[in-house]
């Protein structure tokens, strides 16, 4: 019995010490991503970091058919990624380009946008699925929101699928992380972030 308890304890300890890359399904190492206000994330080396406009940083984590095309942007479809927004993006982050607050999902537009995973579908109703505070490195807590969204047909608005838009908002640092792909390990990467 003692041997079995010891083995279980060792296995639990191993899970706690797995690097962020392993949570993300990577084995090729990690690299630092330095962001505003001294925030640094340790991300898998295979992820590609792009900045199309000031304060719109995108981290591509998997397949991304729009990468390198004119369609590459917040309202494209099929690009496995997450965003790290700064003050300029936050300033226009709600519908009708109003300033973002955690009271509603980040959606800088005046019309209906395409579904994150299928450009033939459109974003339907978004409903708050979870909220709270989440750690982003030592001494920093973000307003966390998980918005459950529908993907609908353009003509009949028939629901064809779902997605979630997770958001971590740090109002003092003016940083907003947005993830529409439930990126594996992202919550742990943010929790293990460092600040300088």
C-alpha positions as CSV (number, residue, x, y, z in Angstrom):
1,X,0.0,0.0,0.0
2,X,2.8,2.4,0.9
3,X,4.5,1.7,-2.5
4,X,1.3,2.4,-4.4
5,X,0.7,5.7,-2.5
6,X,4.3,6.8,-3.2
7,X,3.9,6.0,-6.9
8,X,0.7,8.0,-7.1
9,X,2.4,10.9,-5.3
10,X,5.3,10.9,-7.7
11,X,3.0,10.8,-10.7
12,X,1.1,13.8,-9.4
13,X,4.4,15.7,-8.8
14,X,5.4,15.0,-12.4
15,X,2.2,16.5,-13.7
16,X,2.9,19.7,-11.7
17,X,6.4,20.1,-13.1
18,X,5.6,19.5,-16.8
19,X,6.9,22.5,-18.9
20,X,4.4,24.6,-20.8
21,X,5.4,23.1,-24.1
22,X,4.3,19.7,-23.1
23,X,0.9,21.0,-22.1
24,X,0.6,22.4,-25.6
25,X,1.4,19.1,-27.2
26,X,4.9,20.2,-28.3
27,X,8.3,18.5,-27.8
28,X,10.5,20.9,-29.8
29,X,11.3,23.3,-26.9
30,X,10.1,26.7,-25.9
31,X,10.8,30.4,-26.6
32,X,10.0,33.6,-24.7
33,X,7.4,36.0,-26.0
34,X,8.1,39.5,-24.7
35,X,5.0,41.7,-24.5
36,X,4.0,45.1,-23.2
37,X,4.5,46.1,-19.5
38,X,7.2,43.5,-19.0
39,X,4.9,40.5,-19.5
40,X,6.7,37.4,-20.9
41,X,5.1,34.2,-21.9
42,X,7.0,30.9,-22.5
43,X,5.5,29.4,-25.6
44,X,6.3,26.4,-27.8
45,X,9.0,27.1,-30.4
46,X,6.8,26.0,-33.2
47,X,4.2,28.8,-32.6
48,X,4.5,31.8,-34.9
49,X,4.1,35.3,-33.6
50,X,2.8,38.0,-35.9
51,X,1.9,41.7,-35.4
52,X,-0.3,43.0,-38.2
53,X,-1.2,46.3,-36.5
54,X,0.0,48.1,-33.4
55,X,-1.4,46.3,-30.3
56,X,-2.8,43.3,-32.3
57,X,-0.3,40.4,-31.7
58,X,-1.4,37.0,-33.0
59,X,0.2,33.7,-32.0
60,X,-0.5,31.1,-34.6
61,X,-0.5,27.7,-32.9
62,X,-1.5,25.3,-35.7
63,X,-2.9,25.2,-39.2
64,X,-3.6,28.7,-40.6
65,X,-4.7,28.9,-44.2
66,X,-4.9,32.7,-44.1
67,X,-1.4,33.3,-42.8
68,X,0.5,35.5,-45.4
69,X,-2.8,36.5,-47.2
70,X,-4.9,39.6,-47.1
71,X,-7.6,37.7,-45.2
72,X,-5.3,37.2,-42.2
73,X,-6.9,39.2,-39.4
74,X,-9.2,39.0,-36.4
75,X,-12.2,38.2,-38.6
76,X,-10.7,35.3,-40.6
77,X,-11.6,31.6,-40.3
78,X,-9.7,28.4,-39.8
79,X,-6.5,29.9,-38.3
80,X,-5.6,28.1,-35.1
81,X,-4.3,31.0,-32.9
82,X,-4.9,33.4,-30.1
83,X,-4.5,37.1,-29.8
84,X,-2.8,39.5,-27.3
85,X,-4.3,42.9,-27.6
86,X,-2.9,46.2,-26.3
87,X,-4.6,49.6,-25.6
88,X,-5.4,50.5,-29.3
89,X,-7.3,47.2,-29.8
90,X,-9.0,47.4,-26.4
91,X,-10.2,51.0,-27.2
92,X,-12.3,49.6,-30.1
93,X,-13.0,46.1,-28.8
94,X,-16.8,46.1,-28.5
95,X,-19.5,46.2,-31.1
96,X,-19.7,49.5,-33.0
97,X,-16.0,50.0,-32.0
98,X,-16.7,51.0,-28.5
99,X,-14.1,50.4,-25.8
100,X,-13.8,46.8,-24.5
101,X,-15.0,45.9,-21.0
102,X,-15.3,42.3,-19.7
103,X,-19.1,42.8,-19.7
104,X,-19.3,41.6,-23.3
105,X,-17.1,39.6,-25.7
106,X,-14.4,41.3,-27.7
107,X,-16.0,42.0,-31.0
108,X,-14.7,45.0,-32.9
109,X,-17.3,45.3,-35.7
110,X,-20.7,46.6,-36.7
111,X,-21.8,43.6,-38.6
112,X,-21.9,39.8,-38.3
113,X,-18.5,38.1,-38.5
114,X,-17.5,34.7,-39.9
115,X,-17.4,31.7,-37.6
116,X,-13.8,31.1,-36.4
117,X,-13.6,27.6,-37.8
118,X,-15.8,27.9,-41.0
119,X,-15.9,30.9,-43.2
120,X,-19.2,29.7,-44.7
121,X,-20.9,30.2,-41.3
122,X,-21.4,33.3,-39.2
123,X,-21.2,34.1,-35.5
124,X,-24.6,33.8,-33.9
125,X,-25.5,34.4,-30.2
126,X,-22.7,34.6,-27.6
127,X,-23.5,33.7,-24.0
128,X,-21.4,33.9,-20.9
129,X,-20.4,30.4,-19.9
130,X,-17.9,31.2,-17.1
131,X,-16.3,34.1,-15.4
132,X,-13.9,34.8,-12.6
133,X,-10.3,35.9,-11.9
134,X,-7.3,34.0,-13.3
135,X,-3.6,34.3,-12.5
136,X,-1.4,35.7,-15.2
137,X,2.1,35.4,-13.6
138,X,2.9,36.3,-10.0
139,X,0.9,39.3,-8.6
140,X,-1.4,39.8,-11.5
141,X,-5.0,38.6,-11.8
142,X,-7.0,38.9,-15.0
143,X,-10.8,39.2,-15.4
144,X,-11.5,35.8,-17.1
145,X,-14.5,35.3,-19.4
146,X,-15.5,32.3,-21.4
147,X,-18.1,33.1,-24.0
148,X,-20.0,30.2,-25.6
149,X,-20.8,31.1,-29.2
150,X,-22.9,29.7,-32.0
151,X,-22.0,29.3,-35.7
152,X,-25.0,29.8,-37.9
153,X,-26.0,29.8,-41.5
154,X,-26.3,33.2,-43.2
155,X,-29.8,32.8,-44.6
156,X,-31.7,30.8,-42.0
157,X,-29.6,31.4,-38.9
158,X,-29.7,27.6,-38.3
159,X,-27.1,26.6,-35.6
160,X,-24.5,24.4,-37.3
161,X,-21.8,24.4,-34.5
162,X,-20.3,26.0,-31.5
163,X,-17.1,27.6,-30.3
164,X,-15.8,29.3,-27.2
165,X,-14.1,32.6,-26.9
166,X,-11.9,32.8,-23.8
167,X,-10.7,36.2,-22.6
168,X,-8.1,37.2,-20.0
169,X,-8.2,41.0,-19.3
170,X,-5.6,42.9,-17.3
171,X,-7.1,46.5,-17.1
172,X,-4.1,48.1,-15.4
173,X,-1.6,46.7,-17.8
174,X,-4.0,47.2,-20.7
175,X,-3.6,43.6,-22.0
176,X,-6.3,41.4,-23.3
177,X,-5.7,37.7,-24.4
178,X,-8.4,36.3,-26.7
179,X,-8.6,32.6,-27.6
180,X,-11.3,31.1,-29.9
181,X,-9.7,27.7,-30.3
182,X,-9.4,26.5,-26.7
183,X,-5.6,26.4,-27.3
184,X,-4.2,23.5,-25.2
185,X,-2.1,24.7,-22.3
186,X,-2.8,28.4,-22.8
187,X,-4.2,28.8,-19.3
188,X,-1.1,27.2,-17.8
189,X,1.2,29.4,-20.0
190,X,-0.5,32.5,-18.8
191,X,-0.5,31.3,-15.1
192,X,3.3,30.7,-15.4
193,X,4.0,34.1,-17.1
194,X,6.7,36.4,-15.7
195,X,6.7,40.1,-15.3
196,X,9.8,42.4,-15.2
